[in-house]
Amino acid sequence: MTARFSRYLLLLLFPLFTFSGCGYNQIQQNEEAVISAWADVEATYQRRADLIPNLVETVKAYAAHERETLETVTNARAKVGQVNIGAGDLSDPAAMQKYQQAQGELSGALSRLLVVAERYPDLKANQNFLDLQHQLEGTENRINVARQRYNQAVQVFNTSIRTFPNNLTNNFLLHLERKEPFKAQAGAEQAPQVNFN
């Protein structure tokens, strides 16, 4: 009787040992890492969106001759606030493209604003503008780091749902879709041109 009981016990425990190596939990952890990394990207964008209006208002009085550039930054920032993407949209290339385009417009406007510092030494010498420039540079660096971490999390997740035996677990149990990495805008491979004329 004990031999029979041992066989039944072994048959009952076998699926547990089999499922422990199927990758189910690892896939779940990887997807959560992607969602968390995307939240970090959004948080850094939100920091930029919150920071810029206050800093720009401080500098506006000193940059009357470049009001157009500052208004472009403000308008681009407003557009960014209108385009939101949630964790459920990370598999939608069109939503990601729209989000990245809005962020790219703001980055372009900020680049033009930084050129103003080079063009007008008196504006650059103003401490408020220097503070704005440092904050923008720091924020852009934070955004870049957050994007890189997101892309790393996406790579780990996408690999986990495509490799054996996890791909079987995903196909039969989870049905999770590949996540979209953050991509550079078209033309980003070309260095921006600065013209002082």
Backbone as CSV, one residue per row, in Angstrom:
resi,resn,N_x,N_y,N_z,CA_x,CA_y,CA_z,C_x,C_y,C_z
1,MET,0.816,-1.193,0.000,0.000,0.000,0.000,0.860,1.257,0.000
2,THR,1.971,1.250,0.667,2.818,2.427,0.691,3.447,2.684,-0.667
3,ALA,3.715,1.646,-1.416,4.271,1.839,-2.762,3.226,2.494,-3.659
4,ARG,1.999,2.056,-3.518,0.910,2.632,-4.314,0.689,4.105,-3.928
5,PHE,0.701,4.377,-2.638,0.552,5.752,-2.147,1.692,6.637,-2.656
6,SER,2.891,6.106,-2.688,4.053,6.853,-3.184,3.886,7.191,-4.660
7,ARG,3.365,6.233,-5.430,3.139,6.500,-6.861,2.104,7.609,-7.060
8,TYR,1.014,7.542,-6.306,-0.018,8.578,-6.424,0.522,9.951,-6.020
9,LEU,1.286,9.930,-4.954,1.878,11.182,-4.504,2.818,11.745,-5.564
10,LEU,3.591,10.874,-6.173,4.502,11.295,-7.235,3.727,11.840,-8.430
11,LEU,2.647,11.184,-8.795,1.816,11.658,-9.905,1.180,13.014,-9.590
12,LEU,0.823,13.238,-8.340,0.233,14.517,-7.961,1.276,15.635,-7.922
13,LEU,2.480,15.313,-7.501,3.530,16.326,-7.393,4.230,16.597,-8.714
14,PHE,4.161,15.677,-9.652,4.854,15.844,-10.931,4.470,17.130,-11.663
15,PRO,3.165,17.467,-11.754,2.807,18.725,-12.440,3.402,19.965,-11.755
16,LEU,3.514,19.914,-10.424,4.097,21.059,-9.741,5.551,21.268,-10.146
17,PHE,6.291,20.182,-10.223,7.692,20.290,-10.643,7.792,20.707,-12.103
18,THR,6.874,20.217,-12.911,6.879,20.563,-14.331,6.556,22.041,-14.528
19,PHE,5.533,22.551,-13.824,5.137,23.944,-13.990,6.140,24.921,-13.390
20,SER,6.929,24.461,-12.444,7.912,25.374,-11.864,8.969,25.761,-12.887
21,GLY,9.178,24.968,-13.905,10.156,25.283,-14.945,9.532,25.800,-16.224
22,CYS,8.236,26.100,-16.199,7.573,26.519,-17.435,7.709,28.011,-17.710
23,GLY,8.173,28.766,-16.728,8.394,30.190,-16.944,7.202,31.076,-16.658
24,TYR,6.115,30.522,-16.171,4.906,31.308,-15.935,5.194,32.504,-15.021
25,ASN,5.811,32.237,-13.888,6.092,33.322,-12.946,7.109,34.302,-13.506
26,GLN,8.102,33.793,-14.210,9.128,34.669,-14.764,8.537,35.615,-15.810
27,ILE,7.644,35.109,-16.627,6.991,35.959,-17.633,6.202,37.062,-16.941
28,GLN,5.494,36.694,-15.870,4.720,37.686,-15.127,5.633,38.756,-14.534
29,GLN,6.763,38.334,-13.964,7.715,39.282,-13.386,8.297,40.182,-14.464
30,ASN,8.583,39.626,-15.618,9.151,40.423,-16.711,8.158,41.450,-17.222
31,GLU,6.885,41.065,-17.307,5.884,42.031,-17.755,5.720,43.146,-16.731
32,GLU,5.742,42.808,-15.462,5.657,43.831,-14.418,6.858,44.774,-14.481
33,ALA,8.035,44.243,-14.808,9.225,45.086,-14.949,9.054,46.065,-16.105
34,VAL,8.430,45.625,-17.195,8.170,46.510,-18.337,7.217,47.629,-17.921
35,ILE,6.158,47.262,-17.231,5.172,48.263,-16.796,5.814,49.256,-15.834
36,SER,6.638,48.758,-14.935,7.331,49.631,-13.989,8.311,50.560,-14.709
37,ALA,9.046,50.022,-15.666,9.993,50.850,-16.413,9.256,51.914,-17.219
38,TRP,8.099,51.567,-17.775,7.322,52.567,-18.514,6.825,53.659,-17.563
39,ALA,6.452,53.269,-16.359,6.018,54.261,-15.370,7.164,55.228,-15.056
40,ASP,8.388,54.719,-15.025,9.548,55.589,-14.802,9.729,56.563,-15.959
41,VAL,9.508,56.090,-17.188,9.593,56.984,-18.350,8.546,58.086,-18.221
42,GLU,7.324,57.689,-17.901,6.262,58.677,-17.741,6.569,59.654,-16.609
43,ALA,7.155,59.157,-15.525,7.480,60.028,-14.391,8.526,61.067,-14.785
44,THR,9.510,60.675,-15.584,10.520,61.646,-15.987,9.940,62.659,-16.963
45,TYR,9.035,62.207,-17.825,8.354,63.158,-18.707,7.487,64.110,-17.892
46,GLN,6.830,63.585,-16.872,5.987,64.433,-16.020,6.836,65.449,-15.278
47,ARG,8.006,65.031,-14.825,8.917,65.962,-14.154,9.263,67.107,-15.094
48,ARG,9.565,66.751,-16.338,9.901,67.782,-17.324,8.699,68.686,-17.562
49,ALA,7.528,68.082,-17.696,6.323,68.871,-17.966,5.994,69.809,-16.806
50,ASP,6.256,69.375,-15.586,5.994,70.222,-14.426,7.060,71.296,-14.256
51,LEU,8.285,70.962,-14.568,9.412,71.853,-14.333,9.488,72.986,-15.353
52,ILE,9.277,72.663,-16.596,9.507,73.623,-17.675,8.658,74.885,-17.550
53,PRO,7.343,74.804,-17.350,6.560,76.050,-17.298,7.053,77.023,-16.227
54,ASN,7.396,76.492,-15.066,7.868,77.367,-13.992,9.195,78.020,-14.349
55,LEU,10.103,77.243,-14.898,11.402,77.799,-15.258,11.294,78.767,-16.431
56,VAL,10.462,78.431,-17.398,10.302,79.297,-18.567,9.705,80.639,-18.147
57,GLU,8.745,80.615,-17.249,8.152,81.871,-16.781,9.205,82.752,-16.110
58,THR,10.112,82.134,-15.389,11.171,82.886,-14.730,12.082,83.558,-15.740
59,VAL,12.350,82.867,-16.817,13.300,83.359,-17.815,12.638,84.303,-18.816
60,LYS,11.331,84.208,-19.008,10.638,84.978,-20.036,10.968,86.470,-19.996
61,ALA,11.039,87.027,-18.810,11.309,88.460,-18.701,12.664,88.825,-19.281
62,TYR,13.606,87.904,-19.234,14.950,88.171,-19.733,15.099,87.797,-21.206
63,ALA,14.090,87.193,-21.759,14.216,86.701,-23.128,13.103,87.222,-24.022
64,ALA,12.778,88.485,-23.894,11.686,89.051,-24.693,11.967,88.925,-26.184
65,HIS,13.216,89.067,-26.574,13.547,88.992,-27.998,13.470,87.555,-28.536
66,GLU,13.326,86.572,-27.648,13.175,85.184,-28.094,11.863,84.585,-27.600
67,ARG,10.873,85.423,-27.491,9.566,84.969,-27.008,9.000,83.838,-27.859
68,GLU,9.210,83.919,-29.159,8.675,82.888,-30.053,9.214,81.505,-29.688
69,THR,10.513,81.436,-29.414,11.112,80.157,-29.041,10.507,79.634,-27.744
70,LEU,10.338,80.513,-26.777,9.763,80.102,-25.502,8.296,79.685,-25.657
71,GLU,7.572,80.372,-26.519,6.178,79.985,-26.759,6.096,78.633,-27.451
72,THR,7.051,78.361,-28.340,7.098,77.056,-28.992,7.302,75.958,-27.959
73,VAL,8.185,76.216,-26.999,8.412,75.246,-25.925,7.129,75.044,-25.126
74,THR,6.468,76.133,-24.789,5.236,76.044,-24.003,4.154,75.285,-24.763
75,ASN,4.008,75.572,-26.058,3.001,74.875,-26.878,3.321,73.396,-27.019
76,ALA,4.606,73.080,-27.218,5.003,71.676,-27.339,4.742,70.945,-26.029
77,ARG,5.001,71.618,-24.925,4.752,71.012,-23.620,3.251,70.750,-23.445
78,ALA,2.420,71.666,-23.914,0.971,71.477,-23.810,0.521,70.273,-24.636
79,LYS,1.123,70.099,-25.819,0.781,68.942,-26.654,1.140,67.644,-25.953
80,VAL,2.295,67.652,-25.288,2.731,66.450,-24.582,1.709,66.078,-23.523
81,GLY,1.140,67.056,-22.863,0.147,66.788,-21.836,-1.143,66.193,-22.378
82,GLN,-1.398,66.377,-23.669,-2.627,65.860,-24.275,-2.481,64.427,-24.763
83,VAL,-1.242,63.972,-24.976,-1.010,62.622,-25.499,-0.560,61.748,-24.345
84,ASN,-1.413,60.823,-23.949,-1.092,59.906,-22.855,-1.064,58.488,-23.386
85,ILE,-0.225,57.682,-22.769,-0.164,56.271,-23.132,-0.098,55.474,-21.842
86,GLY,-0.931,54.477,-21.752,-0.958,53.662,-20.551,-0.241,52.340,-20.780
87,ALA,-0.130,51.572,-19.724,0.559,50.284,-19.816,-0.131,49.364,-20.819
88,GLY,-1.428,49.500,-20.996,-2.153,48.668,-21.951,-1.848,49.008,-23.401
89,ASP,-1.289,50.199,-23.635,-0.988,50.623,-25.002,0.443,50.308,-25.427
90,LEU,1.219,49.667,-24.569,2.632,49.432,-24.871,2.825,48.471,-26.043
91,SER,1.802,47.709,-26.393,1.883,46.792,-27.530,1.351,47.428,-28.808
92,ASP,0.884,48.666,-28.747,0.295,49.349,-29.890,1.324,50.283,-30.532
93,PRO,1.874,49.890,-31.693,2.897,50.727,-32.332,2.396,52.123,-32.683
94,ALA,1.129,52.267,-33.063,0.598,53.581,-33.434,0.534,54.507,-32.219
95,ALA,0.092,53.992,-31.099,0.027,54.800,-29.880,1.427,55.197,-29.430
96,MET,2.356,54.257,-29.516,3.746,54.570,-29.136,4.314,55.643,-30.063
97,GLN,4.019,55.546,-31.357,4.530,56.522,-32.324,3.978,57.911,-32.028
98,LYS,2.693,57.989,-31.737,2.061,59.275,-31.437,2.675,59.885,-30.178
99,TYR,2.878,59.069,-29.168,3.471,59.536,-27.917,4.896,60.024,-28.150
100,GLN,5.677,59.227,-28.883,7.058,59.594,-29.153,7.139,60.853,-30.004
101,GLN,6.202,61.051,-30.923,6.200,62.238,-31.760,5.978,63.491,-30.915
102,ALA,5.032,63.430,-29.986,4.775,64.580,-29.117,6.000,64.881,-28.255
103,GLN,6.629,63.834,-27.740,7.834,64.040,-26.933,8.972,64.584,-27.799
104,GLY,9.044,64.131,-29.050,10.079,64.619,-29.961,9.911,66.091,-30.287
105,GLU,8.664,66.532,-30.438,8.415,67.955,-30.698,8.889,68.806,-29.525
106,LEU,8.644,68.322,-28.316,9.104,69.062,-27.145,10.625,69.067,-27.071
107,SER,11.245,67.941,-27.364,12.714,67.889,-27.366,13.293,68.845,-28.407
108,GLY,12.675,68.915,-29.582,13.137,69.841,-30.619,13.009,71.295,-30.179
109,ALA,11.898,71.621,-29.548,11.707,72.990,-29.059,12.730,73.327,-27.983
110,LEU,13.024,72.357,-27.133,14.024,72.592,-26.094,15.413,72.764,-26.695
111,SER,15.705,72.043,-27.768,16.998,72.201,-28.447,17.136,73.615,-28.992
112,ARG,16.062,74.130,-29.586,16.104,75.508,-30.098,16.300,76.501,-28.958
113,LEU,15.693,76.208,-27.814,15.849,77.090,-26.669,17.302,77.109,-26.193
114,LEU,17.950,75.962,-26.219,19.350,75.917,-25.798,20.257,76.647,-26.781
115,VAL,19.886,76.691,-28.060,20.660,77.456,-29.047,20.591,78.942,-28.727
116,VAL,19.461,79.373,-28.167,19.314,80.779,-27.783,20.431,81.167,-26.814
117,ALA,20.788,80.250,-25.931,21.843,80.541,-24.958,23.168,80.814,-25.644
118,GLU,23.421,80.133,-26.723,24.665,80.334,-27.458,24.613,81.630,-28.272
119,ARG,23.432,81.956,-28.739,23.277,83.129,-29.604,23.356,84.445,-28.847
120,TYR,22.840,84.450,-27.651,22.735,85.698,-26.903,23.498,85.590,-25.587
121,PRO,24.767,86.025,-25.566,25.583,85.900,-24.356,24.970,86.596,-23.146
122,ASP,24.267,87.715,-23.360,23.682,88.405,-22.208,22.594,87.564,-21.559
123,LEU,21.860,86.814,-22.374,20.835,85.930,-21.844,21.492,84.748,-21.138
124,LYS,22.543,84.240,-21.722,23.239,83.113,-21.135,23.833,83.499,-19.789
125,ALA,24.280,84.731,-19.656,24.904,85.173,-18.414,23.891,85.303,-17.286
126,ASN,22.638,85.414,-17.613,21.611,85.545,-16.591,21.526,84.242,-15.795
127,GLN,21.567,84.331,-14.492,21.578,83.152,-13.634,20.319,82.311,-13.800
128,ASN,19.177,82.955,-14.002,17.940,82.199,-14.178,18.007,81.323,-15.420
129,PHE,18.569,81.884,-16.483,18.656,81.093,-17.700,19.649,79.949,-17.529
130,LEU,20.736,80.192,-16.834,21.700,79.117,-16.562,21.045,77.998,-15.756
131,ASP,20.241,78.391,-14.778,19.528,77.380,-13.994,18.570,76.586,-14.875
132,LEU,17.861,77.279,-15.745,16.958,76.604,-16.675,17.735,75.620,-17.542
133,GLN,18.845,76.062,-18.064,19.649,75.208,-18.941,20.121,73.956,-18.203
134,HIS,20.591,74.113,-16.974,21.055,72.958,-16.194,19.909,72.002,-15.873
135,GLN,18.767,72.564,-15.537,17.615,71.715,-15.238,17.159,70.941,-16.474
136,LEU,17.159,71.609,-17.624,16.755,70.935,-18.861,17.732,69.826,-19.228
137,GLU,19.010,70.111,-19.109,20.006,69.084,-19.420,19.864,67.886,-18.485
138,GLY,19.699,68.158,-17.199,19.535,67.072,-16.234,18.275,66.263,-16.496
139,THR,17.202,66.964,-16.827,15.940,66.282,-17.099,16.038,65.431,-18.355
140,GLU,16.651,65.962,-19.400,16.808,65.184,-20.629,17.668,63.946,-20.383
141,ASN,18.677,64.069,-19.533,19.494,62.902,-19.188,18.670,61.864,-18.434
142,ARG,17.829,62.317,-17.511,16.966,61.392,-16.777,16.015,60.663,-17.727
143,ILE,15.471,61.407,-18.691,14.561,60.795,-19.663,15.294,59.743,-20.471
144,ASN,16.501,60.054,-20.893,17.273,59.099,-21.672,17.553,57.829,-20.876
145,VAL,17.922,57.964,-19.619,18.180,56.797,-18.772,16.899,55.981,-18.599
146,ALA,15.782,56.644,-18.367,14.506,55.934,-18.197,14.121,55.194,-19.472
147,ARG,14.346,55.815,-20.630,14.059,55.134,-21.908,14.930,53.898,-22.065
148,GLN,16.209,54.010,-21.727,17.115,52.869,-21.853,16.690,51.732,-20.931
149,ARG,16.317,52.064,-19.708,15.865,51.022,-18.775,14.575,50.375,-19.251
150,TYR,13.693,51.182,-19.821,12.451,50.621,-20.374,12.776,49.653,-21.503
151,ASN,13.651,50.061,-22.411,14.004,49.192,-23.531,14.662,47.904,-23.057
152,GLN,15.463,47.971,-22.004,16.058,46.754,-21.455,14.984,45.829,-20.889
153,ALA,14.021,46.392,-20.182,12.931,45.588,-19.628,12.093,44.977,-20.744
154,VAL,11.857,45.729,-21.811,11.111,45.208,-22.967,11.873,44.057,-23.606
155,GLN,13.180,44.204,-23.741,13.992,43.146,-24.344,13.905,41.862,-23.517
156,VAL,14.024,41.986,-22.202,13.940,40.802,-21.338,12.560,40.163,-21.460
157,PHE,11.510,40.969,-21.431,10.154,40.432,-21.534,9.931,39.756,-22.877
158,ASN,10.255,40.464,-23.963,10.024,39.896,-25.289,10.802,38.600,-25.480
159,THR,12.020,38.546,-24.966,12.804,37.323,-25.056,12.160,36.216,-24.244
160,SER,11.633,36.558,-23.073,11.044,35.528,-22.214,9.797,34.900,-22.814
161,ILE,9.042,35.637,-23.608,7.828,35.036,-24.191,8.107,34.357,-25.528
162,ARG,9.334,34.491,-26.016,9.654,33.892,-27.315,10.565,32.672,-27.198
163,THR,11.167,32.433,-26.026,12.100,31.324,-25.890,11.426,30.128,-25.225
164,PHE,11.932,28.949,-25.547,11.398,27.692,-25.022,11.839,27.511,-23.583
165,PRO,11.054,27.052,-22.678,9.671,26.590,-22.762,8.652,27.699,-22.486
166,ASN,9.156,28.905,-22.189,8.238,30.007,-21.864,7.273,30.310,-23.002
167,ASN,7.722,30.116,-24.250,6.824,30.409,-25.371,5.598,29.499,-25.346
168,LEU,5.772,28.270,-24.889,4.622,27.357,-24.779,3.668,27.844,-23.681
169,THR,4.251,28.244,-22.567,3.430,28.766,-21.473,2.652,29.997,-21.932
170,ASN,3.325,30.884,-22.641,2.646,32.092,-23.119,1.563,31.750,-24.132
171,ASN,1.862,30.860,-25.060,0.889,30.517,-26.108,-0.341,29.808,-25.541
172,PHE,-0.145,28.949,-24.538,-1.267,28.167,-24.024,-1.980,28.800,-22.834
173,LEU,-1.257,29.586,-22.039,-1.864,30.105,-20.816,-2.043,31.620,-20.798
174,LEU,-1.032,32.350,-21.188,-1.034,33.791,-20.959,-1.485,34.621,-22.160
175,HIS,-1.035,34.286,-23.325,-1.369,35.025,-24.554,-0.938,36.485,-24.494
176,LEU,0.240,36.739,-23.931,0.757,38.101,-23.850,1.417,38.486,-25.163
177,GLU,1.259,39.743,-25.525,1.834,40.229,-26.774,3.182,40.876,-26.523
178,ARG,3.976,40.898,-27.572,5.289,41.533,-27.538,5.110,43.021,-27.239
179,LYS,5.976,43.591,-26.416,5.914,45.011,-26.078,6.769,45.806,-27.058
180,GLU,6.379,47.059,-27.290,7.095,47.936,-28.219,8.196,48.691,-27.488
181,PRO,9.426,48.626,-27.995,10.488,49.420,-27.384,10.350,50.890,-27.773
182,PHE,11.004,51.735,-27.031,11.035,53.159,-27.355,12.015,53.335,-28.496
183,LYS,11.579,53.973,-29.570,12.416,54.130,-30.760,12.701,55.606,-31.015
184,ALA,13.835,55.852,-31.640,14.190,57.220,-32.009,13.284,57.693,-33.136
185,GLN,13.078,58.994,-33.212,12.274,59.555,-34.288,13.037,59.468,-35.599
186,ALA,12.310,59.483,-36.690,12.946,59.495,-38.005,13.800,60.751,-38.127
187,GLY,15.017,60.576,-38.589,15.923,61.706,-38.752,16.771,61.993,-37.528
188,ALA,16.558,61.242,-36.452,17.305,61.492,-35.211,18.774,61.121,-35.353
189,GLU,19.089,60.315,-36.377,20.489,59.920,-36.564,21.345,61.066,-37.083
190,GLN,20.707,62.128,-37.577,21.439,63.288,-38.074,21.598,64.312,-36.954
191,ALA,22.813,64.806,-36.820,23.076,65.815,-35.788,22.339,67.107,-36.117
192,PRO,21.764,67.780,-35.110,21.087,69.047,-35.380,22.091,70.095,-35.816
193,GLN,21.670,70.953,-36.741,22.553,72.005,-37.236,22.283,73.287,-36.470
194,VAL,23.356,73.917,-36.062,23.256,75.190,-35.354,23.768,76.279,-36.306
195,ASN,22.907,77.267,-36.570,23.260,78.346,-37.494,23.109,79.668,-36.756
196,PHE,24.181,80.434,-36.656,24.157,81.683,-35.929,23.876,82.884,-36.818
197,ASN,23.579,82.667,-38.078,23.306,83.794,-38.990,21.855,84.179,-38.969
